[in-house]
Amino acid sequence: MSEIVRRVIEAPDGGVTFHAQQDVSEILAWNQTLANADRPSSRLHHSGMERWYRVASIPNLLIERWMLEGINFYREDGWKKVKAMLNTLEYGKLRTAPGRI
């Protein structure tokens, strides 16, 4: 995953803008490769336990943006919102597996 590049931009009037950028092209290409891969059923069971599998890869910069918008990616209540977003067409390129989350 590519790193986040951060810059502080000073305006002539003395103001400051914080800028962050991340190249997500490799992440999106890898997501597409995984989404197109042949795989067994997404709901496999092994010894009575559901098997875990990757359903999305989310760039770090997007996670940071969601955090600023009040969606805490690292908490259960935030994950309800993240799952809902990943089930929309808007965030479809983040998905690595078919079906609903």
Secondary structure, DSSP 8 states (H G I E B T S, - for coil): ----EEEEEE-TTS-EEEEEE---HHHHHHHHHHHHS--S-TT-EETTEE-----B---HHHHHHHHHTT--TTSHHHHHHHHHHHTSGGGGGGB-SSS--
